[in-house]
Amino acid sequence: MKLLTTVATGVLLSAFVSSFAFANQPSFDCTKVEKKSAEGKICASDALMNLDKELASVYTQALAKASKEDMLKAHQRGWIKGRNDCWKADDEKKCMVDEYKLRIKELKEKYGLSSIQDTSGSTSKGFDKVLKLQGITFHVQATNEGSLNQLTITPSGLFGTNNVIKQEIDGSVRGAEIADLNSDGSPEIYVYVSSAGSGSYGSLVAYSANNKKSLSGFYLAPLSDDKKNSVGYMGHDEFAVVESSLARRFPIYKEGDANCCPKGGTRQLQYKLVQGEATWQLKMYHSTDLK
């Protein structure tokens, strides 16, 4: 009787330990993956499991909002391949954490899925978002009513002039972020614009607060100027500030690919903000093709 009790207790304890070990599950079953795989690495980290669950939730919400012409599923497949390539990085876990955070941020920005500080700012009446950093505030508004729209950037907190910036943009504002990529103690405002039509070509409107006194614009060179990285490019850009760089991601099209179905994977470009001859400029320093 005592032996049976001991055996039963051992079985129950084993079942409890097994259940506890996988209580914090990601979006997939950890009992069905190989330990050395990307999924196995995720299952070995509470932080990665939590990020995977968050991304799964955000992605589901994004699917519900995405149009038929949206490239969301293709982007997500490309992202998964990129995440799985983190084994090539010096710090695989950090690489995966960064990939998850970037993707979650991209989806929240594009589809307006988070709280007021992270949301894309998209509303039924256009785009409206307030961003604050280092004592400077930018109120970004756009009509988003057709192919051509009015963009308004209202700064406050500058020691010099706080003149309102108004300009016409070709497309709609899909997101805006504030950052200090050049680490000079004065922030920049980054406004992400997407053109009308099936291509959804991305462009950037950006201003830097010079010593917190006044604003000056700087530009992202047209991708067509880059003969190497523009190969296979047909729009559907996504932008996001990632630590000290600006990241740009888009699907790669092979010859003959339909607009809906790119088969060349995903390309990610990263830009640093550096001092140019007359003003700041975004300089591309890293390109990665995620197959």
Secondary structure, DSSP 8 states (H G I E B T S, - for coil): -HHHHHHHHHHHHHHHHHHHHTSS--SS-GGGS-TTSHHHHHHT-HHHHHHHHHHHHHHHHHHHH--TT--HHHHHHHHHHHHHGGGGSSSHHHHHHHHHHHHHHHHHHHHT-S-TTTS--EETTEEEEEEEETTEEEEEEE--SSSEEEEEEEEES-SS----EEEEEESEEEEEEEE-TT-SSS-EEEEEEE-SSSS--EEEEEEEEETTTEEEEE----GGG-TTTTTTB-S--EEEEETTEEEEEEEB--TT--TT---S-EEEEEEEEEE-SSSEEEEEEEEEEE-
